[in-house]
Amino acid sequence: MSSDGNKKKLGGYVRHVGDGSRFTLLQAFACARSGLRYAIRSQRNFKIHSVFALLAIVLSFALQISVPEWCAIVICIALVYALELANTAVESAIDLVSPGWNELAKRAKDCAAAAVYVAALASVVIACIVFIPRACALLGIWG
C-alpha cells in the first residue's frame, strides 16, 4: 500500500519513525479514542470488566462509601481497564508478527493476560474490604 493509502487508512495520521510530519495532541487523543472504541466493541473481557465496574459504581453510591474508598474503587477500575487495553495491544502486536502458533508468542500473551487477572483479583479483594462491612452493617448482620 502506498504512503497516501496508509494516511487514508489511519484517518490522515502517519505514525512511524521515518515520518517527519507533525502529530498533534488532538490527533494523539483521537488515536486513543479509536483504541478504546476498538476494545469496547471487540473485546469480550472488556465488556465483562465494564459490567463489574458499573456494579462497583452502583454499590459505591448505594452504600455511601467514603472519599478514600471511592479513590480505591476508581483506581481499581482504571487499572483493570488500562491493563486490559495493554493486553489487547500486546495480543494484536503478537498476532501481527507471529500469525502462526509459537510457544514464545503464547507465553507473551499469557503473561499479558495474567497482568489483567492479577489486577482483577486485587480489585475483588478491595471491593470486599470496602463493600462487605458496609453491606453487613446495613443488613444488621455485622455490628
FIBA-264855 format. One line per 4 residues: number of its first residue (from 1); for each residue z, x, y of N, C-alpha, C. Coordinates in nm, 4 decimals. Layout:
N
NUM	Z:X:Y:Z:X:Y:Z:X:Y; ...
END
This chain:
143
1	0.0000:0.0851:-0.1182:0.0000:0.0000:0.0000:0.0000:0.0889:0.1234; -0.0715:0.0498:0.2229:-0.0817:0.1283:0.3456:0.0478:0.1211:0.4258; 0.0573:0.2096:0.5223:0.1730:0.2099:0.6107:0.1847:0.0770:0.6850; 0.0698:0.0234:0.7315:0.0720:-0.1055:0.8009:0.1161:-0.2170:0.7070
5	0.0751:-0.2108:0.5812:0.1167:-0.3105:0.4824:0.2662:-0.3060:0.4590; 0.3234:-0.1852:0.4564:0.4683:-0.1718:0.4406:0.5415:-0.2299:0.5602; 0.4873:-0.2076:0.6806:0.5516:-0.2616:0.8002:0.5569:-0.4133:0.7944; 0.4461:-0.4750:0.7536:0.4422:-0.6207:0.7451:0.5392:-0.6709:0.6396
9	0.5475:-0.6021:0.5280:0.6363:-0.6433:0.4196:0.7832:-0.6382:0.4628; 0.8179:-0.5425:0.5480:0.9552:-0.5273:0.5936:0.9802:-0.5974:0.7265; 0.8914:-0.6843:0.7673:0.9119:-0.7565:0.8922:0.8904:-0.6682:1.0144; 0.8055:-0.5663:1.0026:0.7779:-0.4791:1.1152:0.8653:-0.3559:1.1201
13	0.9623:-0.3443:1.0324:1.0522:-0.2299:1.0321:1.0010:-0.1260:0.9329; 1.0023:-0.0022:0.9747:0.9692:0.1060:0.8836:1.0944:0.1899:0.8693; 1.1399:0.2072:0.7474:1.2666:0.2747:0.7251:1.2510:0.3846:0.6224; 1.2049:0.5000:0.6674:1.2024:0.6153:0.5793:1.2149:0.7408:0.6642
17	1.2454:0.8511:0.6003:1.2761:0.9740:0.6719:1.1627:1.0188:0.7628; 1.0386:1.0052:0.7207:0.9256:1.0533:0.7979:0.8888:0.9670:0.9170; 0.9505:0.8516:0.9294:0.9160:0.7609:1.0383:0.9892:0.8023:1.1652; 0.9148:0.8216:1.2710:0.9763:0.8632:1.3963:1.0028:0.7496:1.4928
21	0.9669:0.6267:1.4553:0.9852:0.5155:1.5483:1.1322:0.4774:1.5599; 1.1621:0.4097:1.6676:1.2995:0.3688:1.6963:1.3364:0.2475:1.6113; 1.4529:0.2513:1.5543:1.5058:0.1415:1.4738:1.6288:0.0909:1.5470; 1.6188:-0.0248:1.6108:1.7260:-0.0732:1.6983:1.8439:-0.1283:1.6188
25	1.9535:-0.1441:1.6881:2.0723:-0.2029:1.6281:2.0451:-0.3463:1.5830; 1.9701:-0.4206:1.6618:1.9351:-0.5576:1.6236:1.8519:-0.5601:1.4953; 1.7610:-0.4633:1.4809:1.6835:-0.4541:1.3577:1.7740:-0.4206:1.2391; 1.8720:-0.3335:1.2612:1.9667:-0.2990:1.1551:2.0471:-0.4224:1.1128
29	2.0913:-0.5012:1.2115:2.1634:-0.6251:1.1794:2.0735:-0.7230:1.1029; 1.9468:-0.7284:1.1397:1.8523:-0.8161:1.0694:1.8388:-0.7733:0.9235; 1.8350:-0.6437:0.8997:1.8282:-0.5942:0.7622:1.9553:-0.6292:0.6849; 2.0689:-0.6167:0.7505:2.1963:-0.6514:0.6864:2.2003:-0.7998:0.6502
33	2.1550:-0.8845:0.7438:2.1481:-1.0291:0.7160:2.0553:-1.0569:0.5985; 1.9450:-0.9857:0.5934:1.8496:-1.0028:0.4839:1.9134:-0.9669:0.3506; 1.9889:-0.8577:0.3475:2.0581:-0.8181:0.2248:2.1626:-0.9194:0.1833; 2.2370:-0.9704:0.2791:2.3381:-1.0722:0.2497:2.2732:-1.1998:0.1979
37	2.1651:-1.2397:0.2627:2.0921:-1.3595:0.2203:2.0397:-1.3422:0.0768; 1.9868:-1.2234:0.0474:1.9370:-1.1947:-0.0882:2.0495:-1.2087:-0.1906; 2.1645:-1.1515:-0.1611:2.2771:-1.1569:-0.2551:2.3253:-1.3007:-0.2758; 2.3342:-1.3764:-0.1670:2.3800:-1.5150:-0.1777:2.2848:-1.5971:-0.2634
41	2.1563:-1.5755:-0.2447:2.0554:-1.6546:-0.3167:2.0353:-1.6112:-0.4609; 2.0512:-1.4834:-0.4887:2.0072:-1.4334:-0.6194:2.1181:-1.3870:-0.7132; 2.2376:-1.3624:-0.6620:2.3415:-1.3034:-0.7460:2.4448:-1.4075:-0.7880; 2.4463:-1.4366:-0.9161:2.5400:-1.5358:-0.9702:2.6846:-1.5003:-0.9373
45	2.7214:-1.3740:-0.9543:2.8602:-1.3354:-0.9301:2.8983:-1.3488:-0.7828; 2.8044:-1.3304:-0.6928:2.8326:-1.3501:-0.5503:2.8697:-1.4964:-0.5258; 2.7994:-1.5854:-0.5922:2.8298:-1.7286:-0.5793:2.9675:-1.7602:-0.6373; 3.0006:-1.6997:-0.7501:3.1325:-1.7204:-0.8111:3.2421:-1.6698:-0.7174
49	3.2226:-1.5503:-0.6609:3.3206:-1.4966:-0.5663:3.3351:-1.5892:-0.4457; 3.2265:-1.6502:-0.4034:3.2311:-1.7415:-0.2888:3.3168:-1.8643:-0.3176; 3.3086:-1.9150:-0.4392:3.3919:-2.0298:-0.4779:3.5392:-1.9914:-0.4701; 3.5730:-1.8748:-0.5247:3.7129:-1.8313:-0.5216:3.7584:-1.7972:-0.3796
53	3.6700:-1.7434:-0.2979:3.7046:-1.7155:-0.1583:3.7348:-1.8455:-0.0850; 3.6529:-1.9465:-0.1058:3.6756:-2.0765:-0.0431:3.8080:-2.1376:-0.0903; 3.8360:-2.1272:-0.2196:3.9629:-2.1757:-0.2742:4.0810:-2.1036:-0.2089; 4.0700:-1.9722:-0.1932:4.1777:-1.8948:-0.1303:4.1983:-1.9374:0.0150
57	4.0892:-1.9632:0.0850:4.0995:-2.0054:0.2252:4.1637:-2.1438:0.2349; 4.1233:-2.2355:0.1486:4.1810:-2.3703:0.1481:4.3306:-2.3631:0.1163; 4.3665:-2.2856:0.0141:4.5088:-2.2693:-0.0201:4.5868:-2.2050:0.0945; 4.5266:-2.1112:0.1615:4.5932:-2.0442:0.2732:4.6273:-2.1424:0.3848
61	4.5328:-2.2311:0.4152:4.5607:-2.3344:0.5154:4.6646:-2.4338:0.4637; 4.6463:-2.4785:0.3399:4.7354:-2.5810:0.2837:4.8800:-2.5326:0.2726; 4.8959:-2.4056:0.2363:5.0306:-2.3516:0.2170:5.0856:-2.2838:0.3419; 5.0095:-2.2876:0.4495:5.0510:-2.2329:0.5793:5.1066:-2.0912:0.5663
65	5.0237:-2.0026:0.5124:5.0683:-1.8651:0.4917:5.0812:-1.7931:0.6260; 5.1560:-1.6837:0.6252:5.1820:-1.6063:0.7477:5.0600:-1.5229:0.7869; 5.0647:-1.4683:0.9062:4.9544:-1.3844:0.9547:4.9335:-1.2616:0.8648; 5.0399:-1.1886:0.8268:5.0161:-1.0751:0.7363:4.9566:-1.1184:0.6015
69	4.9975:-1.2346:0.5525:4.9402:-1.2853:0.4273:4.7924:-1.3208:0.4457; 4.7590:-1.3804:0.5600:4.6183:-1.4086:0.5919:4.5377:-1.2791:0.5919; 4.5946:-1.1763:0.6526:4.5254:-1.0468:0.6576:4.4980:-0.9948:0.5171; 4.5958:-1.0059:0.4293:4.5775:-0.9597:0.2912:4.4669:-1.0395:0.2220
73	4.4662:-1.1703:0.2410:4.3645:-1.2561:0.1782:4.2255:-1.2226:0.2328; 4.2140:-1.2099:0.3636:4.0840:-1.1793:0.4251:4.0335:-1.0424:0.3801; 4.1216:-0.9437:0.3739:4.0821:-0.8104:0.3280:4.0348:-0.8158:0.1831; 4.1046:-0.8908:0.0989:4.0624:-0.9046:-0.0409:3.9238:-0.9677:-0.0518
77	3.9022:-1.0744:0.0224:3.7717:-1.1418:0.0196:3.6627:-1.0461:0.0656; 3.6864:-0.9778:0.1775:3.5861:-0.8855:0.2318:3.5592:-0.7701:0.1355; 3.6632:-0.7181:0.0729:3.6470:-0.6064:-0.0204:3.5646:-0.6470:-0.1419; 3.5939:-0.7624:-0.1983:3.5178:-0.8082:-0.3146:3.3715:-0.8320:-0.2767
81	3.3477:-0.8973:-0.1627:3.2099:-0.9189:-0.1171:3.1375:-0.7858:-0.0951; 3.2037:-0.6931:-0.0259:3.1409:-0.5640:0.0035:3.1062:-0.4893:-0.1251; 3.1965:-0.4903:-0.2210:3.1691:-0.4211:-0.3466:3.0617:-0.4927:-0.4277; 3.0563:-0.6236:-0.4198:2.9501:-0.6980:-0.4892:2.8143:-0.6637:-0.4276
85	2.8088:-0.6518:-0.2956:2.6852:-0.6117:-0.2292:2.6459:-0.4689:-0.2684; 2.7433:-0.3786:-0.2726:2.7153:-0.2407:-0.3140:2.6677:-0.2370:-0.4595; 2.7300:-0.3171:-0.5444:2.6883:-0.3260:-0.6842:2.5440:-0.3742:-0.6950; 2.5082:-0.4740:-0.6159:2.3711:-0.5248:-0.6150:2.2740:-0.4164:-0.5705
89	2.3119:-0.3395:-0.4683:2.2269:-0.2305:-0.4197:2.2102:-0.1227:-0.5265; 2.3188:-0.0863:-0.5928:2.3118:0.0145:-0.6993:2.2207:-0.0335:-0.8115; 2.2396:-0.1582:-0.8534:2.1564:-0.2115:-0.9617:2.0086:-0.2142:-0.9225; 1.9792:-0.2537:-0.7992:1.8400:-0.2580:-0.7537:1.7787:-0.1184:-0.7504
93	1.8530:-0.0224:-0.6989:1.8017:0.1146:-0.6918:1.7794:0.1722:-0.8312; 1.8715:0.1451:-0.9215:1.8564:0.1958:-1.0583:1.7375:0.1301:-1.1270; 1.7203:0.0002:-1.1060:1.6040:-0.0678:-1.1641:1.4732:-0.0096:-1.1115; 1.4735:0.0348:-0.9861:1.3543:0.0940:-0.9271:1.3201:0.2280:-0.9923
97	1.4207:0.3134:-1.0076:1.3947:0.4487:-1.0583:1.3980:0.4582:-1.2097; 1.4587:0.3590:-1.2752:1.4693:0.3624:-1.4210:1.4441:0.2229:-1.4774; 1.3171:0.1786:-1.4773:1.2869:0.0420:-1.5211:1.3155:0.0177:-1.6697; 1.3088:0.1224:-1.7492:1.3402:0.1092:-1.8917:1.4879:0.1334:-1.9160
101	1.5324:0.1079:-2.0400:1.6731:0.1304:-2.0726:1.7033:0.2784:-2.0722; 1.8177:0.3151:-2.0148:1.8600:0.4538:-2.0080:2.0124:0.4554:-2.0084; 2.0713:0.5419:-2.0889:2.2178:0.5480:-2.1001:2.2833:0.5795:-1.9655; 2.2277:0.6720:-1.8882:2.2859:0.7055:-1.7575:2.2742:0.5891:-1.6597
105	2.1626:0.5182:-1.6648:2.1460:0.4004:-1.5798:2.2503:0.2953:-1.6164; 2.2735:0.2774:-1.7454:2.3747:0.1818:-1.7917:2.5135:0.2204:-1.7396; 2.5469:0.3479:-1.7499:2.6783:0.3940:-1.7023:2.6950:0.3692:-1.5529; 2.5913:0.4001:-1.4760:2.5993:0.3800:-1.3311:2.6181:0.2323:-1.2973
109	2.5405:0.1466:-1.3635:2.5536:0.0027:-1.3400:2.6907:-0.0480:-1.3838; 2.7386:-0.0013:-1.4980:2.8694:-0.0441:-1.5471:2.9812:-0.0008:-1.4525; 2.9719:0.1209:-1.3997:3.0748:0.1689:-1.3074:3.0720:0.0907:-1.1760; 2.9527:0.0589:-1.1267:2.9427:-0.0214:-1.0040:3.0027:-0.1597:-1.0272
113	2.9741:-0.2187:-1.1427:3.0312:-0.3493:-1.1757:3.1832:-0.3396:-1.1918; 3.2294:-0.2291:-1.2478:3.3743:-0.2105:-1.2663:3.4468:-0.2029:-1.1317; 3.3816:-0.1481:-1.0306:3.4432:-0.1419:-0.8974:3.4698:-0.2833:-0.8452; 3.3749:-0.3724:-0.8660:3.3930:-0.5123:-0.8255:3.5057:-0.5749:-0.9070
117	3.5073:-0.5468:-1.0358:3.6076:-0.6015:-1.1272:3.7490:-0.5605:-1.0849; 3.7669:-0.4329:-1.0527:3.8983:-0.3835:-1.0102:3.9424:-0.4542:-0.8820; 3.8516:-0.4675:-0.7862:3.8849:-0.5360:-0.6606:3.9175:-0.6830:-0.6848; 3.8423:-0.7472:-0.7738:3.8677:-0.8885:-0.8041:4.0043:-0.9055:-0.8712
121	4.0374:-0.8161:-0.9647:4.1692:-0.8234:-1.0293:4.2818:-0.8012:-0.9293; 4.2659:-0.7037:-0.8414:4.3672:-0.6795:-0.7384:4.3797:-0.8007:-0.6463; 4.2684:-0.8662:-0.6177:4.2709:-0.9861:-0.5340:4.3472:-1.0992:-0.6009; 4.3314:-1.1125:-0.7319:4.4056:-1.2153:-0.8059:4.5553:-1.1859:-0.7999
125	4.5924:-1.0598:-0.8149:4.7341:-1.0230:-0.8072:4.7899:-1.0558:-0.6686; 4.7170:-1.0200:-0.5645:4.7623:-1.0502:-0.4280:4.7692:-1.2008:-0.4053; 4.6717:-1.2740:-0.4562:4.6750:-1.4203:-0.4434:4.7986:-1.4769:-0.5114; 4.8325:-1.4263:-0.6275:4.9533:-1.4734:-0.6971:5.0790:-1.4429:-0.6159
129	5.0856:-1.3231:-0.5603:5.2016:-1.2844:-0.4781:5.2143:-1.3749:-0.3559; 5.1021:-1.4099:-0.2951:5.1040:-1.4920:-0.1732:5.1231:-1.6397:-0.2044; 5.0493:-1.6909:-0.3026:5.0442:-1.8359:-0.3226:5.1509:-1.8924:-0.4164; 5.1847:-1.8233:-0.5223:5.2758:-1.8819:-0.6228:5.4136:-1.9148:-0.5644
133	5.4798:-1.8233:-0.4935:5.6112:-1.8611:-0.4386:5.6042:-1.9806:-0.3430; 5.5021:-1.9854:-0.2586:5.4882:-2.0971:-0.1642:5.4586:-2.2290:-0.2364; 5.3705:-2.2230:-0.3350:5.3376:-2.3447:-0.4109:5.4587:-2.3943:-0.4886; 5.5315:-2.3028:-0.5494:5.6515:-2.3430:-0.6249:5.7588:-2.4014:-0.5338
137	5.7778:-2.3414:-0.4172:5.8749:-2.3942:-0.3207:5.8339:-2.5325:-0.2738; 5.7062:-2.5528:-0.2517:5.6542:-2.6818:-0.2078:5.6758:-2.7885:-0.3148; 5.6621:-2.7500:-0.4408:5.6802:-2.8433:-0.5519:5.8259:-2.8537:-0.5970; 5.9145:-2.7750:-0.5360:6.0551:-2.7782:-0.5717:6.0871:-2.7083:-0.7029
141	5.9987:-2.6227:-0.7485:6.0180:-2.5526:-0.8749:6.1004:-2.4257:-0.8551; 6.0845:-2.3667:-0.7388:6.1468:-2.2374:-0.7123:6.2200:-2.2479:-0.5808; 6.3399:-2.1913:-0.5758:6.4273:-2.2011:-0.4609:6.3728:-2.1548:-0.3363
END
